[in-house]
Amino acid sequence: MTSAELCDLVVDGMTEKKAEDVVVLDLQGVNNAIASYFVICSGNSDTHVEAISDSIEEVVYKRSNQSPWHREGVQNKEWILIDYVDVVVHIFKKEKRSFYALEDLWGDAVISHIETSA
């Protein structure tokens, strides 16, 4: 499975739980990038952030038999990071996302905003 295909599965997992403001940062052309893609989204509450995280892991595992290499933030549910090595997922509570502004930090990336149904 390619990194792009894995990225698509992550987006599917996010949209399945109505994640908001889904953005894909293609880092393949960025020097010294730590991954090929960052996929970022927001949730409204601790419960929503956790549901999005669970959905991503479930969708990716069911369709590709891949488990994350590493995950962080599952306890506090304000910023959950799921690391699939080439694809790194960031699920933020809304107020935390604007504080960290990852899209601004990786401004050289090709940024795609994913349309989600309301």
N, CA, C and O atoms as CSV, one atom per row, in Angstrom:
chain,resi,resn,atom,element,x,y,z
A,1,MET,N,N,0.848,-1.174,0.000
A,1,MET,CA,C,0.000,0.000,0.000
A,1,MET,C,C,0.895,1.239,0.000
A,1,MET,O,O,1.864,1.320,0.754
A,2,THR,N,N,0.554,2.192,-0.853
A,2,THR,CA,C,1.332,3.425,-0.922
A,2,THR,C,C,0.944,4.373,0.211
A,2,THR,O,O,-0.095,4.213,0.851
A,3,SER,N,N,1.786,5.341,0.435
A,3,SER,CA,C,1.489,6.359,1.444
A,3,SER,C,C,0.228,7.136,1.077
A,3,SER,O,O,-0.563,7.485,1.954
A,4,ALA,N,N,0.039,7.405,-0.199
A,4,ALA,CA,C,-1.150,8.136,-0.649
A,4,ALA,C,C,-2.421,7.327,-0.381
A,4,ALA,O,O,-3.442,7.886,0.020
A,5,GLU,N,N,-2.358,6.018,-0.600
A,5,GLU,CA,C,-3.522,5.167,-0.331
A,5,GLU,C,C,-3.818,5.112,1.168
A,5,GLU,O,O,-4.979,5.151,1.577
A,6,LEU,N,N,-2.778,5.021,1.977
A,6,LEU,CA,C,-2.955,5.034,3.423
A,6,LEU,C,C,-3.556,6.364,3.876
A,6,LEU,O,O,-4.429,6.395,4.743
A,7,CYS,N,N,-3.093,7.433,3.299
A,7,CYS,CA,C,-3.625,8.760,3.596
A,7,CYS,C,C,-5.128,8.814,3.306
A,7,CYS,O,O,-5.898,9.370,4.089
A,8,ASP,N,N,-5.536,8.232,2.177
A,8,ASP,CA,C,-6.963,8.193,1.822
A,8,ASP,C,C,-7.775,7.401,2.847
A,8,ASP,O,O,-8.895,7.788,3.180
A,9,LEU,N,N,-7.222,6.303,3.348
A,9,LEU,CA,C,-7.915,5.521,4.374
A,9,LEU,C,C,-8.081,6.326,5.653
A,9,LEU,O,O,-9.127,6.261,6.298
A,10,VAL,N,N,-7.063,7.078,6.019
A,10,VAL,CA,C,-7.134,7.922,7.215
A,10,VAL,C,C,-8.248,8.951,7.047
A,10,VAL,O,O,-9.045,9.167,7.961
A,11,VAL,N,N,-8.299,9.576,5.890
A,11,VAL,CA,C,-9.358,10.563,5.623
A,11,VAL,C,C,-10.728,9.903,5.709
A,11,VAL,O,O,-11.659,10.492,6.258
A,12,ASP,N,N,-10.868,8.686,5.175
A,12,ASP,CA,C,-12.141,7.958,5.269
A,12,ASP,C,C,-12.536,7.748,6.729
A,12,ASP,O,O,-13.695,7.937,7.099
A,13,GLY,N,N,-11.572,7.358,7.551
A,13,GLY,CA,C,-11.854,7.160,8.976
A,13,GLY,C,C,-12.281,8.443,9.657
A,13,GLY,O,O,-13.147,8.429,10.532
A,14,MET,N,N,-11.682,9.547,9.263
A,14,MET,CA,C,-12.050,10.851,9.830
A,14,MET,C,C,-13.465,11.252,9.427
A,14,MET,O,O,-14.276,11.643,10.266
A,15,THR,N,N,-13.745,11.152,8.149
A,15,THR,CA,C,-15.050,11.617,7.656
A,15,THR,C,C,-16.177,10.715,8.139
A,15,THR,O,O,-17.319,11.159,8.255
A,16,GLU,N,N,-15.866,9.452,8.422
A,16,GLU,CA,C,-16.874,8.531,8.943
A,16,GLU,C,C,-17.442,9.017,10.278
A,16,GLU,O,O,-18.600,8.751,10.600
A,17,LYS,N,N,-16.622,9.727,11.049
A,17,LYS,CA,C,-17.062,10.249,12.358
A,17,LYS,C,C,-17.246,11.763,12.332
A,17,LYS,O,O,-17.218,12.420,13.372
A,18,LYS,N,N,-17.436,12.309,11.127
A,18,LYS,CA,C,-17.744,13.735,10.950
A,18,LYS,C,C,-16.692,14.662,11.540
A,18,LYS,O,O,-17.013,15.662,12.183
A,19,ALA,N,N,-15.416,14.310,11.309
A,19,ALA,CA,C,-14.320,15.206,11.697
A,19,ALA,C,C,-14.478,16.516,10.935
A,19,ALA,O,O,-15.002,16.544,9.822
A,20,GLU,N,N,-14.020,17.590,11.547
A,20,GLU,CA,C,-14.156,18.911,10.941
A,20,GLU,C,C,-12.812,19.424,10.457
A,20,GLU,O,O,-11.761,19.061,10.986
A,21,ASP,N,N,-12.864,20.274,9.445
A,21,ASP,CA,C,-11.687,20.963,8.917
A,21,ASP,C,C,-10.557,19.974,8.628
A,21,ASP,O,O,-9.452,20.110,9.152
A,22,VAL,N,N,-10.846,18.984,7.793
A,22,VAL,CA,C,-9.868,17.950,7.439
A,22,VAL,C,C,-8.904,18.523,6.397
A,22,VAL,O,O,-9.319,19.046,5.363
A,23,VAL,N,N,-7.611,18.409,6.696
A,23,VAL,CA,C,-6.568,18.945,5.827
A,23,VAL,C,C,-5.483,17.889,5.655
A,23,VAL,O,O,-5.080,17.231,6.615
A,24,VAL,N,N,-5.015,17.737,4.406
A,24,VAL,CA,C,-3.895,16.843,4.114
A,24,VAL,C,C,-2.709,17.713,3.714
A,24,VAL,O,O,-2.809,18.531,2.799
A,25,LEU,N,N,-1.590,17.531,4.401
A,25,LEU,CA,C,-0.350,18.204,4.056
A,25,LEU,C,C,0.553,17.189,3.374
A,25,LEU,O,O,0.997,16.224,3.996
A,26,ASP,N,N,0.821,17.412,2.092
A,26,ASP,CA,C,1.723,16.551,1.338
A,26,ASP,C,C,3.136,17.092,1.553
A,26,ASP,O,O,3.494,18.155,1.046
A,27,LEU,N,N,3.914,16.354,2.301
A,27,LEU,CA,C,5.258,16.787,2.683
A,27,LEU,C,C,6.351,16.166,1.818
A,27,LEU,O,O,7.536,16.326,2.109
A,28,GLN,N,N,5.966,15.466,0.766
A,28,GLN,CA,C,6.955,14.743,-0.026
A,28,GLN,C,C,7.984,15.656,-0.677
A,28,GLN,O,O,9.117,15.237,-0.915
A,29,GLY,N,N,7.609,16.892,-0.966
A,29,GLY,CA,C,8.544,17.827,-1.583
A,29,GLY,C,C,9.256,18.731,-0.598
A,29,GLY,O,O,9.981,19.641,-1.001
A,30,VAL,N,N,9.059,18.490,0.690
A,30,VAL,CA,C,9.647,19.343,1.723
A,30,VAL,C,C,10.937,18.687,2.237
A,30,VAL,O,O,10.934,17.532,2.663
A,31,ASN,N,N,12.026,19.440,2.188
A,31,ASN,CA,C,13.307,18.918,2.685
A,31,ASN,C,C,13.221,18.587,4.169
A,31,ASN,O,O,12.648,19.343,4.953
A,32,ASN,N,N,13.792,17.458,4.540
A,32,ASN,CA,C,13.886,17.005,5.934
A,32,ASN,C,C,12.531,16.754,6.595
A,32,ASN,O,O,12.438,16.783,7.822
A,33,ALA,N,N,11.490,16.512,5.820
A,33,ALA,CA,C,10.182,16.193,6.390
A,33,ALA,C,C,10.256,14.837,7.082
A,33,ALA,O,O,10.963,13.932,6.637
A,34,ILE,N,N,9.520,14.717,8.166
A,34,ILE,CA,C,9.570,13.480,8.953
A,34,ILE,C,C,8.586,12.425,8.471
A,34,ILE,O,O,8.606,11.292,8.952
A,35,ALA,N,N,7.726,12.789,7.524
A,35,ALA,CA,C,6.732,11.857,6.978
A,35,ALA,C,C,6.383,12.325,5.564
A,35,ALA,O,O,6.758,13.421,5.148
A,36,SER,N,N,5.668,11.485,4.847
A,36,SER,CA,C,5.196,11.877,3.514
A,36,SER,C,C,3.944,12.740,3.606
A,36,SER,O,O,3.748,13.658,2.810
A,37,TYR,N,N,3.095,12.430,4.592
A,37,TYR,CA,C,1.841,13.166,4.749
A,37,TYR,C,C,1.548,13.418,6.221
A,37,TYR,O,O,1.833,12.583,7.079
A,38,PHE,N,N,0.979,14.574,6.495
A,38,PHE,CA,C,0.291,14.848,7.751
A,38,PHE,C,C,-1.176,14.964,7.388
A,38,PHE,O,O,-1.525,15.619,6.405
A,39,VAL,N,N,-2.034,14.338,8.168
A,39,VAL,CA,C,-3.478,14.493,7.995
A,39,VAL,C,C,-3.997,15.070,9.305
A,39,VAL,O,O,-3.792,14.497,10.375
A,40,ILE,N,N,-4.669,16.207,9.207
A,40,ILE,CA,C,-5.075,16.958,10.396
A,40,ILE,C,C,-6.582,17.161,10.366
A,40,ILE,O,O,-7.167,17.404,9.311
A,41,CYS,N,N,-7.205,17.058,11.541
A,41,CYS,CA,C,-8.636,17.351,11.641
A,41,CYS,C,C,-8.943,17.858,13.043
A,41,CYS,O,O,-8.094,17.834,13.933
A,42,SER,N,N,-10.167,18.313,13.213
A,42,SER,CA,C,-10.630,18.815,14.508
A,42,SER,C,C,-11.860,18.048,14.957
A,42,SER,O,O,-12.648,17.560,14.147
A,43,GLY,N,N,-12.000,17.957,16.282
A,43,GLY,CA,C,-13.194,17.401,16.904
A,43,GLY,C,C,-13.747,18.402,17.895
A,43,GLY,O,O,-13.030,19.295,18.346
A,44,ASN,N,N,-15.014,18.259,18.237
A,44,ASN,CA,C,-15.699,19.221,19.106
A,44,ASN,C,C,-15.532,18.969,20.593
A,44,ASN,O,O,-15.698,19.887,21.397
A,45,SER,N,N,-15.204,17.740,20.972
A,45,SER,CA,C,-15.151,17.377,22.387
A,45,SER,C,C,-14.172,16.223,22.570
A,45,SER,O,O,-13.689,15.646,21.596
A,46,ASP,N,N,-13.885,15.893,23.820
A,46,ASP,CA,C,-13.035,14.736,24.113
A,46,ASP,C,C,-13.599,13.475,23.466
A,46,ASP,O,O,-12.872,12.685,22.864
A,47,THR,N,N,-14.889,13.312,23.603
A,47,THR,CA,C,-15.556,12.124,23.060
A,47,THR,C,C,-15.441,12.075,21.545
A,47,THR,O,O,-15.189,11.013,20.975
A,48,HIS,N,N,-15.623,13.215,20.890
A,48,HIS,CA,C,-15.534,13.285,19.434
A,48,HIS,C,C,-14.107,12.985,18.964
A,48,HIS,O,O,-13.911,12.231,18.011
A,49,VAL,N,N,-13.122,13.569,19.627
A,49,VAL,CA,C,-11.722,13.326,19.276
A,49,VAL,C,C,-11.387,11.840,19.408
A,49,VAL,O,O,-10.731,11.267,18.538
A,50,GLU,N,N,-11.835,11.228,20.487
A,50,GLU,CA,C,-11.587,9.800,20.694
A,50,GLU,C,C,-12.304,8.947,19.637
A,50,GLU,O,O,-11.736,7.976,19.139
A,51,ALA,N,N,-13.526,9.300,19.300
A,51,ALA,CA,C,-14.280,8.548,18.288
A,51,ALA,C,C,-13.602,8.633,16.925
A,51,ALA,O,O,-13.554,7.643,16.195
A,52,ILE,N,N,-13.079,9.803,16.578
A,52,ILE,CA,C,-12.366,9.957,15.306
A,52,ILE,C,C,-11.121,9.080,15.308
A,52,ILE,O,O,-10.853,8.381,14.331
A,53,SER,N,N,-10.370,9.113,16.384
A,53,SER,CA,C,-9.164,8.297,16.507
A,53,SER,C,C,-9.477,6.811,16.352
A,53,SER,O,O,-8.809,6.103,15.598
A,54,ASP,N,N,-10.488,6.350,17.062
A,54,ASP,CA,C,-10.883,4.940,16.983
A,54,ASP,C,C,-11.311,4.568,15.562
A,54,ASP,O,O,-10.977,3.492,15.066
A,55,SER,N,N,-12.047,5.465,14.919
A,55,SER,CA,C,-12.531,5.209,13.566
A,55,SER,C,C,-11.368,5.079,12.578
A,55,SER,O,O,-11.367,4.188,11.729
A,56,ILE,N,N,-10.393,5.959,12.693
A,56,ILE,CA,C,-9.233,5.907,11.801
A,56,ILE,C,C,-8.519,4.567,11.947
A,56,ILE,O,O,-8.235,3.899,10.953
A,57,GLU,N,N,-8.233,4.181,13.176
A,57,GLU,CA,C,-7.516,2.929,13.396
A,57,GLU,C,C,-8.315,1.736,12.888
A,57,GLU,O,O,-7.750,0.798,12.327
A,58,GLU,N,N,-9.629,1.774,13.086
A,58,GLU,CA,C,-10.480,0.678,12.622
A,58,GLU,C,C,-10.511,0.592,11.104
A,58,GLU,O,O,-10.354,-0.492,10.543
A,59,VAL,N,N,-10.711,1.709,10.439
A,59,VAL,CA,C,-10.777,1.725,8.973
A,59,VAL,C,C,-9.445,1.280,8.372
A,59,VAL,O,O,-9.417,0.449,7.464
A,60,VAL,N,N,-8.351,1.830,8.875
A,60,VAL,CA,C,-7.032,1.477,8.335
A,60,VAL,C,C,-6.756,-0.011,8.555
A,60,VAL,O,O,-6.272,-0.690,7.649
A,61,TYR,N,N,-7.055,-0.516,9.740
A,61,TYR,CA,C,-6.776,-1.926,10.004
A,61,TYR,C,C,-7.655,-2.843,9.144
A,61,TYR,O,O,-7.164,-3.822,8.583
A,62,LYS,N,N,-8.929,-2.533,9.040
A,62,LYS,CA,C,-9.839,-3.385,8.258
A,62,LYS,C,C,-9.464,-3.431,6.787
A,62,LYS,O,O,-9.574,-4.480,6.154
A,63,ARG,N,N,-9.021,-2.304,6.235
A,63,ARG,CA,C,-8.767,-2.231,4.792
A,63,ARG,C,C,-7.317,-2.505,4.396
A,63,ARG,O,O,-7.034,-2.771,3.228
A,64,SER,N,N,-6.391,-2.440,5.370
A,64,SER,CA,C,-4.988,-2.625,4.993
A,64,SER,C,C,-4.218,-3.546,5.938
A,64,SER,O,O,-3.066,-3.892,5.674
A,65,ASN,N,N,-4.853,-3.938,7.034
A,65,ASN,CA,C,-4.226,-4.787,8.043
A,65,ASN,C,C,-3.001,-4.120,8.686
A,65,ASN,O,O,-2.080,-4.798,9.141
A,66,GLN,N,N,-3.009,-2.777,8.715
A,66,GLN,CA,C,-1.913,-2.034,9.334
A,66,GLN,C,C,-2.357,-1.440,10.660
A,66,GLN,O,O,-3.453,-0.895,10.784
A,67,SER,N,N,-1.490,-1.559,11.633
A,67,SER,CA,C,-1.698,-0.913,12.928
A,67,SER,C,C,-0.714,0.244,13.033
A,67,SER,O,O,0.327,0.233,12.376
A,68,PRO,N,N,-1.031,1.240,13.851
A,68,PRO,CA,C,-0.096,2.357,14.004
A,68,PRO,C,C,1.227,1.913,14.617
A,68,PRO,O,O,1.274,0.989,15.428
A,69,TRP,N,N,2.290,2.582,14.218
A,69,TRP,CA,C,3.594,2.345,14.811
A,69,TRP,C,C,3.638,2.944,16.219
A,69,TRP,O,O,4.272,2.397,17.122
A,70,HIS,N,N,2.950,4.079,16.387
A,70,HIS,CA,C,2.972,4.787,17.666
A,70,HIS,C,C,1.726,5.666,17.772
A,70,HIS,O,O,1.180,6.110,16.762
A,71,ARG,N,N,1.286,5.909,19.000
A,71,ARG,CA,C,0.182,6.855,19.220
A,71,ARG,C,C,0.434,7.596,20.525
A,71,ARG,O,O,1.020,7.059,21.465
A,72,GLU,N,N,-0.022,8.837,20.557
A,72,GLU,CA,C,0.142,9.674,21.744
A,72,GLU,C,C,-1.119,10.476,21.975
A,72,GLU,O,O,-1.902,10.699,21.051
A,73,GLY,N,N,-1.317,10.910,23.211
A,73,GLY,CA,C,-2.403,11.814,23.548
A,73,GLY,C,C,-3.744,11.164,23.778
A,73,GLY,O,O,-4.749,11.857,23.942
A,74,VAL,N,N,-3.781,9.854,23.794
A,74,VAL,CA,C,-5.055,9.141,23.940
A,74,VAL,C,C,-5.675,9.412,25.312
A,74,VAL,O,O,-6.898,9.407,25.450
A,75,GLN,N,N,-4.846,9.646,26.319
A,75,GLN,CA,C,-5.370,9.884,27.667
A,75,GLN,C,C,-6.028,11.252,27.808
A,75,GLN,O,O,-7.119,11.358,28.370
A,76,ASN,N,N,-5.372,12.307,27.300
A,76,ASN,CA,C,-5.931,13.645,27.518
A,76,ASN,C,C,-6.940,14.076,26.454
A,76,ASN,O,O,-7.751,14.970,26.697
A,77,LYS,N,N,-6.895,13.453,25.288
A,77,LYS,CA,C,-7.887,13.655,24.220
A,77,LYS,C,C,-8.003,15.101,23.739
A,77,LYS,O,O,-9.073,15.527,23.304
A,78,GLU,N,N,-6.912,15.851,23.817
A,78,GLU,CA,C,-6.902,17.205,23.278
A,78,GLU,C,C,-6.137,17.252,21.964
A,78,GLU,O,O,-6.444,18.064,21.091
A,79,TRP,N,N,-5.139,16.378,21.823
A,79,TRP,CA,C,-4.372,16.243,20.589
A,79,TRP,C,C,-3.916,14.803,20.540
A,79,TRP,O,O,-2.994,14.412,21.255
A,80,ILE,N,N,-4.556,14.016,19.701
A,80,ILE,CA,C,-4.150,12.622,19.531
A,80,ILE,C,C,-3.323,12.526,18.263
A,80,ILE,O,O,-3.734,12.991,17.200
A,81,LEU,N,N,-2.159,11.920,18.386
A,81,LEU,CA,C,-1.274,11.694,17.256
A,81,LEU,C,C,-1.247,10.198,16.983
A,81,LEU,O,O,-1.023,9.398,17.892
A,82,ILE,N,N,-1.474,9.825,15.741
A,82,ILE,CA,C,-1.383,8.423,15.326
A,82,ILE,C,C,-0.322,8.366,14.232
A,82,ILE,O,O,-0.461,9.007,13.190
A,83,ASP,N,N,0.728,7.604,14.472
A,83,ASP,CA,C,1.875,7.570,13.567
A,83,ASP,C,C,1.903,6.255,12.797
A,83,ASP,O,O,2.123,5.185,13.363
A,84,TYR,N,N,1.675,6.365,11.491
A,84,TYR,CA,C,1.807,5.225,10.594
A,84,TYR,C,C,3.123,5.313,9.813
A,84,TYR,O,O,3.230,4.740,8.729
A,85,VAL,N,N,4.100,6.003,10.331
A,85,VAL,CA,C,5.440,6.237,9.797
A,85,VAL,C,C,5.391,7.231,8.629
A,85,VAL,O,O,5.804,8.378,8.795
A,86,ASP,N,N,4.900,6.822,7.462
A,86,ASP,CA,C,4.829,7.734,6.312
A,86,ASP,C,C,3.638,8.682,6.389
A,86,ASP,O,O,3.639,9.737,5.754
A,87,VAL,N,N,2.636,8.314,7.154
A,87,VAL,CA,C,1.443,9.139,7.339
A,87,VAL,C,C,1.267,9.372,8.834
A,87,VAL,O,O,1.114,8.429,9.610
A,88,VAL,N,N,1.290,10.639,9.222
A,88,VAL,CA,C,1.126,10.994,10.628
A,88,VAL,C,C,-0.196,11.750,10.765
A,88,VAL,O,O,-0.444,12.731,10.065
A,89,VAL,N,N,-1.028,11.275,11.675
A,89,VAL,CA,C,-2.374,11.802,11.864
A,89,VAL,C,C,-2.412,12.660,13.121
A,89,VAL,O,O,-1.885,12.281,14.167
A,90,HIS,N,N,-3.048,13.829,12.998
A,90,HIS,CA,C,-3.215,14.742,14.131
A,90,HIS,C,C,-4.701,15.031,14.295
A,90,HIS,O,O,-5.336,15.569,13.388
A,91,ILE,N,N,-5.253,14.676,15.448
A,91,ILE,CA,C,-6.669,14.928,15.740
A,91,ILE,C,C,-6.702,15.882,16.930
A,91,ILE,O,O,-6.294,15.529,18.037
A,92,PHE,N,N,-7.184,17.073,16.689
A,92,PHE,CA,C,-7.174,18.125,17.707
A,92,PHE,C,C,-8.571,18.465,18.194
A,92,PHE,O,O,-9.541,18.380,17.441
A,93,LYS,N,N,-8.666,18.853,19.460
A,93,LYS,CA,C,-9.825,19.633,19.890
A,93,LYS,C,C,-9.639,21.009,19.254
A,93,LYS,O,O,-8.512,21.486,19.121
A,94,LYS,N,N,-10.732,21.639,18.867
A,94,LYS,CA,C,-10.650,22.874,18.075
A,94,LYS,C,C,-9.704,23.918,18.641
A,94,LYS,O,O,-8.882,24.471,17.910
A,95,GLU,N,N,-9.811,24.194,19.936
A,95,GLU,CA,C,-8.993,25.272,20.510
A,95,GLU,C,C,-7.502,24.932,20.513
A,95,GLU,O,O,-6.671,25.835,20.421
A,96,LYS,N,N,-7.153,23.675,20.615
A,96,LYS,CA,C,-5.747,23.264,20.592
A,96,LYS,C,C,-5.164,23.367,19.187
A,96,LYS,O,O,-3.986,23.687,19.024
A,97,ARG,N,N,-5.969,23.104,18.193
A,97,ARG,CA,C,-5.475,23.141,16.815
A,97,ARG,C,C,-4.990,24.532,16.438
A,97,ARG,O,O,-3.919,24.678,15.848
A,98,SER,N,N,-5.758,25.542,16.768
A,98,SER,CA,C,-5.338,26.893,16.406
A,98,SER,C,C,-4.086,27.306,17.183
A,98,SER,O,O,-3.265,28.064,16.668
A,99,PHE,N,N,-3.935,26.824,18.397
A,99,PHE,CA,C,-2.760,27.143,19.201
A,99,PHE,C,C,-1.484,26.585,18.565
A,99,PHE,O,O,-0.475,27.286,18.493
A,100,TYR,N,N,-1.521,25.339,18.105
A,100,TYR,CA,C,-0.324,24.707,17.544
A,100,TYR,C,C,-0.096,25.040,16.069
A,100,TYR,O,O,1.048,25.029,15.614
A,101,ALA,N,N,-1.139,25.332,15.322
A,101,ALA,CA,C,-1.049,25.816,13.931
A,101,ALA,C,C,-0.064,25.026,13.068
A,101,ALA,O,O,0.844,25.606,12.473
A,102,LEU,N,N,-0.238,23.717,13.000
A,102,LEU,CA,C,0.678,22.884,12.223
A,102,LEU,C,C,0.707,23.258,10.754
A,102,LEU,O,O,1.755,23.166,10.114
A,103,GLU,N,N,-0.416,23.675,10.213
A,103,GLU,CA,C,-0.450,24.065,8.804
A,103,GLU,C,C,0.523,25.212,8.539
A,103,GLU,O,O,1.137,25.275,7.474
A,104,ASP,N,N,0.664,26.113,9.500
A,104,ASP,CA,C,1.594,27.233,9.348
A,104,ASP,C,C,3.048,26.778,9.490
A,104,ASP,O,O,3.932,27.277,8.793
A,105,LEU,N,N,3.287,25.832,10.395
A,105,LEU,CA,C,4.652,25.342,10.603
A,105,LEU,C,C,5.197,24.623,9.372
A,105,LEU,O,O,6.394,24.677,9.087
A,106,TRP,N,N,4.311,23.952,8.652
A,106,TRP,CA,C,4.704,23.210,7.457
A,106,TRP,C,C,4.175,23.924,6.217
A,106,TRP,O,O,3.556,23.306,5.351
A,107,GLY,N,N,4.423,25.224,6.140
A,107,GLY,CA,C,3.900,26.058,5.065
A,107,GLY,C,C,4.398,25.688,3.682
A,107,GLY,O,O,3.762,26.053,2.693
A,108,ASP,N,N,5.519,24.973,3.574
A,108,ASP,CA,C,6.039,24.557,2.266
A,108,ASP,C,C,5.307,23.345,1.708
A,108,ASP,O,O,5.499,22.985,0.547
A,109,ALA,N,N,4.480,22.721,2.513
A,109,ALA,CA,C,3.751,21.526,2.066
A,109,ALA,C,C,2.648,21.906,1.078
A,109,ALA,O,O,2.177,23.043,1.057
A,110,VAL,N,N,2.255,20.945,0.273
A,110,VAL,CA,C,1.082,21.111,-0.584
A,110,VAL,C,C,-0.126,20.790,0.299
A,110,VAL,O,O,-0.258,19.672,0.798
A,111,ILE,N,N,-0.995,21.767,0.485
A,111,ILE,CA,C,-2.119,21.633,1.426
A,111,ILE,C,C,-3.417,21.412,0.663
A,111,ILE,O,O,-3.767,22.185,-0.228
A,112,SER,N,N,-4.127,20.348,1.023
A,112,SER,CA,C,-5.426,20.040,0.425
A,112,SER,C,C,-6.476,20.047,1.521
A,112,SER,O,O,-6.342,19.357,2.531
A,113,HIS,N,N,-7.528,20.839,1.309
A,113,HIS,CA,C,-8.656,20.863,2.236
A,113,HIS,C,C,-9.688,19.865,1.729
A,113,HIS,O,O,-10.097,19.922,0.569
A,114,ILE,N,N,-10.108,18.954,2.593
A,114,ILE,CA,C,-11.040,17.890,2.220
A,114,ILE,C,C,-12.462,18.344,2.522
A,114,ILE,O,O,-12.773,18.758,3.639
A,115,GLU,N,N,-13.310,18.261,1.521
A,115,GLU,CA,C,-14.721,18.588,1.692
A,115,GLU,C,C,-15.395,17.469,2.483
A,115,GLU,O,O,-15.261,16.292,2.146
A,116,THR,N,N,-16.105,17.839,3.514
A,116,THR,CA,C,-16.858,16.861,4.301
A,116,THR,C,C,-18.311,17.291,4.327
A,116,THR,O,O,-18.621,18.481,4.271
A,117,SER,N,N,-19.187,16.324,4.412
A,117,SER,CA,C,-20.625,16.650,4.478
A,117,SER,C,C,-20.973,17.036,5.898
A,117,SER,O,O,-20.439,16.482,6.859
A,118,ALA,N,N,-21.872,17.990,6.016
A,118,ALA,CA,C,-22.241,18.501,7.330
A,118,ALA,C,C,-23.216,17.611,8.040
A,118,ALA,O,O,-23.622,17.911,9.163
